[in-house]
Amino acid sequence: MIPRYVVDFDLDKLPRIETDVIVIGAGIAGLYTALKASENNRVLMITKKSLFDSNTRYAQGGIAAVISDEDSPDFLAQDTLIAGAGLCDAAAVDVLVHEGPHGVQELIRFGTNFDEEDGHFALTKEGAHSQRRILHANGDATGYEIVRALAEKVIADPTLELWDDHFVLDLLTQDGECRGAIVQKPDGSRVAVYGRATILCTGGTGQLYRYTTNPEVATGDGVAMAYRAGADIRDMEFNQFHPTSLCYPGAPRFLISEAVRGEGAYLRNNRGERFMDKYHPQLELAPRDVVARAIVNEMEETKSTYVYIDITHKTPELIKHRFPTIHEYCLNYGLDLTTDWIPVAPAAHYMMGGVKTDLYGQTSIRRLFACGEASSTGVHGANRLASNSLSEAIVFAQRIVDVINKLTPISTTADNHPGNERNSVLMGALIERRLKLQKGMVRYAGLRRNRVGLLKGLEELKRQLPLFQLALSKREELEYANLLTCALLVTEAALNREESRGGHYREDYPERNDISWRVHTILNREKGIRTERVDDDV
């Protein structure tokens, strides 16, 4: 069993810091929440690396919001519900589609510059969207622009204290409430931080997999520490694999944005044949899970490790204007987006599940909130609609802050854990353990799963549980402990769900089963695994 704490500590001997609001993590969720909370509170923002290290920074496509007169909240809600494959909570989707435009205006107020054409926002279309509603910045560098604008505001905010290169080890709780967190400083010393609200903005779990579009910081820290603290974790079996990441010798799995297909790019197998007409009526703009599995099928049929994305039929001017980042990146590897078919393959991209929250970001532990990819608000269901993640973060960040502003002060005491029973023996070749975990997740809990493989994967993961008996201190050790926790949650949830839906595909249960499985999977450290009905009420 995963222990309550990943480290031992004695609160009586640790330095203590008190603030109003603790924001753990960066990205759009952390930055936006911290800025909003700082309007009425003292805020401490803690990042394990820097403000600029997050999945948001690498988001290319854009942010979805109802801006155009031809669009409507009902259209976006319908697209979101269809992509979510029956597991979206209707009330959460309703919140997103109606409050998203205000959030976009707030991003603009904070200094984000979205692309315009003829005095209007330049809107594009992405997979499974029925309308052009995706705002973008600098062509294909939307995430970077949002992080730039928000980070500048955070750095300049005198009411906001920033701790870079600090690692949050565990949450402090007492009587069912979150009181703060234990934090490890860059020099290895530890401090207890107390606040009347703690917000997890720690991002996703892309590093569970050998091939991912996520940066190295995406190790599921928030989900793991919330699980250890006793919070409900929801729908961890649903992992989105982006269909088109660069697959070229010597190159990282760089994201080739869905917006490329939105602007008319084709997918071709290594025989040069378009193939999406065999899999879905929306062709290249089908939901991501459909496109990703179609690509894997084509790769197997043609005995290849990639397919091609082809936008060479568009003008070089359009390609360079809309996708300057992708174009320049590919040129570094001798590939020209304007003239070459680009080799691509699926890679782990986004976690639909996370720490379960209500419509105000509140988790099952009082005063503990979650926002962004670390959360499970009910918006994404079994498969996230492209470009809904950034808008979800700002919408629910605002709701979280509205609740926090009404919270009363809290006692700065918490449950102690002064044990000293952990073995201090070094772990040895940690990089090999991490790589083995990632390869196992690809093999047994990746795009296609079955009972035999999941049981084998679970057995391999459980053999690593003695890790928690060690005295962990280095960042890579602590990250591995969090990855192991999240890997167990994903595998257990995937084994439990005996159907195929959205980002979860079981070869032994290939059909969707709404009669038995139109439910959420809930994992809790003390209560185990259970299911919960989908909320269709708005």
N, C-alpha and C positions, 0 to 999 in steps of 0.2 A: 504493500500500500504506500502511496505517496505520503510523506510525513507532513505535518502542519507547517513546519518551518524548514527552509533549506539550510539555515545556519543556526547556531546557538548564540544567544545574546543575554546580557544581564542589563535590564533597563536602569537599574540603580547605579551602574557604573558607566553608562554611556552619556556623552554630552546630549543635551536636548535643545531643540529649536522649536519655536511656536510661531505659527502663521495662521491665516484664515483659510486659504485654499491651496492645496497641493496638486499641481498638474504634473503627471508623470508621462513623459514622452513629448515628441515634437510633431512634425507633419502638420497638415491643415487642422486636424482635430486639436492637437495640443496648442498650437499657436493661436488659433482663433478663440478657443476656450479661455486661454490665459489672458488674452487682450480684453475679452468681454468681462471676465471675472474681475479684472483689475480696476474696472470702472468704479467698483464699490467695495473692494476687498484688497487686503494684502495677499499677494500671490507668490508662491515659490514654484518655479518651473524647473523640473529635473530632467535632463537628457543624458543618456548613457554615452553619447558621443558629442553631437553638436546640434544646433538648430537646423542645420541643412541636411542631416542624415535621416531620411525617412522615405517611405514609398511615395509620398506626395511629390517629392522633388522630381521623380522619374515619370510622373503621370503625363502622358503626351496628349491624349485625345481631347480632353476638356471636361467641362462641367455641364450637366444636363439641367435645364430649367425652362419653364414655360415663359418665353419672352415674346415670341412671334404672335401676331394677331391671328395667324392661321392655326396656331396650336391651342391646346386647352389643357387644364389639369386632368380632365377626364381621359384625354388621349394618352398622357404620360402615365396615368395610373393604370390604364389598360395594358400598355406596353410593359410596365413593371410587373404587373400580375402575371402576364403571359410568360415572361422570361423566368419569373420565380417559381413556375411549375407547381402551383397550388399550395405553396408553403408561405407566401407572404401574409403578414397580418394586415388586414385591410385598413385599420385605423392608422397604423404606422405609415403606410403608403399614402394615405390621405393627408397626413401631416407633411410628408415630404413634398408632395406635388403642389400644395397650396402655400407652403412657407419658403420653398426654394428661391423664388424670385427676390424676396426681401433679403435673403442671405447673400445672393449675388450682388445686390446693391450695396450691402455692407462691405463685401470684398472690394468693390470699387472705391468706396469711401476710405478704406484702409490703404488704397494706393495700387490695387491690381489693375493692370491695363489689358483689357481684352481686345482682340482684333476687331476692327470695324471695316465695313465696305460701304461707301456712299453715305456715310453718316449714320449707319445702323450697325448693330452687332453682326459680325460675320458668323452665321450659324451653319454647322455642318450636321451630317447624319451619320449614325453608326449602327452597328448590328442590332437588329430587333427593335429599332426605333421606327415609328411610323411617320415622324416629322423631322424636319431639320430644326434641332433645338440645342445643339452642343456648342457652347461658347468656348473659344480657344484663345490662346495667347502666343504671340511669336510663332504662329503657324502650328508647331507641334511641341511647344515647350510650356504648356499651360501650368503644370505642377510647379515648375521652377519659378515661373513668374509669381504665382500665388505665394510660395514660400519666401521669395525675395521681398515682396511687399509686406507680408505679415512679420517676418523676422526683423525688418527695419523698425517696425513699430514696437515690437517686443523689446529690442535692445534700447530703444529711446524712452521706454516707459519707466519713470522713477518709482512707481509703486510695485514693480514686478522684479523680483530677484531671480536670477538665472544661475543654475548650477549645471555646467557642462561637464562631461566626463565623470559623472556620478552614476552608480549602479544601484537601483532600488532592489533590495534583497527580498523583503517580505512586507506584508501589510500588518499593521498593529490593530488588533480588535479587542473589544471587551463588551460583554452583554449584547452581542449581536450587532454592534456598531463598529464602523471603521474609525479609528482614532488617529491614524497616520501611517508612517512607514519607517522601516529600518533602511538606512542608506549607507552605502560604502563609498568613501571619498577616493579620489585618485591615488592617494598615498596608502590606501588599504585600511585606514581607520574608519570607524563606523559611528553614526549619529542617529538618534531617534528624532524624527520630525513629526510634530503634532499639528493637526488642522481640523477645522470643523467640517471640512469636506475634502475628499480625495478623489481625483478623476484620473482614470486609466486611459491614456491616449497613446498606447504603446505599439499600435500597428498589428501586423499579421504574422503569419507563420511560414512565409515562403521558403525559409532556410531548412524546413523539414525535408525538402526535396533536392535532389542532385542538380536538377535544372530548374532555375527560377529567374524571373525578371526582377525579383526583390533584392534590395541591398543586403549586406551582411548583418545589419542590425535587426532584421525581421525574424526574431527568434521566439516569438510568442510569450515574451516575458509577462505581460499583463494578464493574459489568460491563465498562465501557470500560477502566478502568485494569487490571483483571485480564486482559483480552484483550491489551492492550499488553504486559503482563508475560509473556505466553506461556501463560496458563492456558487450559484447555479450557472453552468456552462451549457450553451445550447447549440445544436445542429453542427457539431464539429466534423461530421462526415462530408459536409458540402465544401469542397475545395474547387475553386475555379482555375482551370488551366487555360492560359491565354493561347489561342490557336497559333499565333504567328510571332515567335521570337526568332531572332537571327540564329541560324544554325550553320556556322562556317568555321573551319579549322583556325584555332588561335583567337577567336572572337568570343567575348562573353555573350550570354543569352540576352542580348539587347532587344527591347520591345519594338516590334514593328506595329505601330498603332492600328487599332481597329478603324480609325479614321481614314487610313489608306484604302481599305475596302469600301468605306463610306463614300470615298470620292471615285469609286468605280474600278478598283483593282480586281484582277481575277486570281483565283487559285488554280494552279496547274500541277499535275503529278510529273514525275520525271520523264514521262513520255511526251510531255507538253500538252496533255489533255486537260481541259476544264472538267471538274468532277462533281461540283456541289449540286448539280441538278439531280444526281442520284440520291441525295440525302435530305433535301429540304426545299420547299417552294421559294423561300427567301434567298436561296443560293448563297453567295458569299456573306450575306448579311443575316444569316440565321443566328440563333442564340449561340453563345460561345461554346457551350458544352457540345452542341451538335457539330459545330465546325471542327472542334478539337478532335473528337472521335472519328469524324470523317477523314481528317488528315492522317490519323494513325492507321486507319483502314487502308488508305491509299499507299502509305509508306510500306505496309506489310505486303500488299498485293504486288507492288512494284519492286519489292526488296530494296528499299531505299531508306536512308535515315532522315530524309527531308522531303518537302514539296516546295514549290515555288510560289511566290507572290509576284504578280506581273501588273505594273501600272504603266508600262512603256507606251501604251496607246494614248496616254494623255500627254499634253504638251510639256516640254521641259520647264517652261515658265511656271505653269501651274504647280508642278511637282516641287520645284525649288521654293516657291512662295509658300505653299501649304506645309511642306515637310522639310524645312531647312535643317533641322537637327538630325533627322533620320538620314537625309541625303548626305550630309557631311560625315556622319558616323560610318555609313557604309563605304564612303570613299576611302576612309582610313584602311579598309581591308580590300581595296581594289574592286569594289562593287559600286556601280553607278545606277542609282534608282531610276534615272531617266532612260537608260538603254538596256539594263540587265534585269533578268528575272532574279529575284533575291531568294536564296534558300532559307526556308523557315521550318520550324517544328514547334509543337506545343511545349509550354513550360509553366510551372506553378506560378500563379499570379495573385490570387486573392482568396481570402478566407471568408466565406459567407457566414459561418457561425462565429461564436465568441462568447463574451460574458453577457448573459441574458439581462436585458434592461426593460423598463417600462417606457412609456411615451415621453418621459422626462429624463431618460438616461440613468435612472436609479436602478441599481442592481438589487439582488436579494439580501444584501448586507446594507443596513442603513448607513447613510452618509458616504457610501462608496458608489461612484458613478463610473460609467464607461462611455467612450465616444470614439467614433471613427471605426476603423477595421477591427479594433479589439472588442467592439461591442456586437451584440446581436439584438438589434432593435425590432426586427420583424419585417424590415423593408425589403431585404434581398431574397428571402425565401430560399429556394434550392439553387438559385442561379442568378447572380447579380446582373442587372441590365447595365450595359456599358455607360460609363460616366455618371452613374448615380452615386458613386462612393463619395466624391468630393462634396456634392450637394447634401448628402446625408450628414456628413460631418458638421457642416456649418448650421444646418437646421437643428440638429439635436444638441449641439454645443450651446446655442442660444437658450434652448429649453432647460438644459442643465443649470445654466447660470441663473435663470429666473427662479429656480428652486433654491439654489444655494444662497441667493440674496435674502431669503426668508428664514434660513436656518439660525437657530439659537447657538450660542457658544457651547462648547462641549468640555467635559472633564478631560484633562490631559494625563490620564492614566490608561494603562493597557495591560493585557495579559503578558506575563514575563516568560522567558524560556532560557533560564541560565544553565541548562544542561551542558556537560562537557564530555559526553560519551562518544563523540564522533572520532573516528580514526583519522589521524593526520597524515597517513601514508599518501604519497603522491599518486595520481591516477595513471601515470604513464603516457602512452601515445594517444592523447586526446583527439588529435586531428584524425587519426584512423577510426576512432569510435564514431566521431561525427559523420565522417564520410560513409561508414557502414550503415549508420542510421538513415542517412539520406538515400542511399542506394536501395535499402530495404523498403523505404516508403514508396519509392518509385515502382519497385517490383510488386509490392503486395497491397499498397493502399493508394495507388496512383489513379490514372484515368480509367482503368478497368480493374475490377476487383472480383474476388470470389471467396467462398468460405474457406477453402483449403489454404489459399494464400494469406488471407487475413489471420487465420489461426497461427500459421507459421510466423507471420510478422509479429503477432502479439507475443508469441513465445520468445522470439529473439529480443524484443524490447524488454520483456520482464526479466531477462537475464542480466539486464543492466541496472536493475533496481538497487543493488548494493551500493551504487554510487551515492545514494542519499545518506549512507552511514559514514561518509568521508567528510572531513572538514574542508569545505569548498571555500575558496577565497579569490582566485583569479577570475577575471571576467569571462574567459573562454570556458572555464569549468561551470560557472553559474549559468551561462547561456546554454551549455549542453544539458544541464539539469532541467532547464525550462523546455528545451526542445524535446527531451525524453518524455516529460510530462504531457506535452501537447501531442506527441506522436501516439502515446497510449490512448489519449482521449479520441483522436481521429480514428484510430484502428478499432477501438471498442464500439464507437458509434457506427462505423461502417459495417462491422460484423453484425450489429443488432438490427440494422435496417435491411430487411429482406425484400427489397424491390429496387428498381432503378428510377431515379428522378433527378433532374437537373445535373449538378456537378457530381452526383454519386451514381456510378454505374456498376451494377453487379451482373457478371456474366451468367451466374447461376440463377438470377432473378431479373431477367432483362426487361420486364414490363413494369410500367408504373401501376401501382395498386392503391387507388384512392379509398377503397373500402377499409383496408387495414392500416395503411401507412400515411394517410394525410394528417400526420401528427409531427410535432417537434420532438427531437431527442434531447433530453435533459440529463446532464451528468453532474453529480455532486459527490464530493470526497467522502462524506459520511453516509449519504443516503443511497449511493450507487446510481444506477441508470434507470430512467423512467421515460414515459412519453406524455405529451400534453397536446391537447387539441389545438388546431389552428383557429385563430380568432377572425371570423369573417365580419364582425360588427364594426361599423365605422363610428 
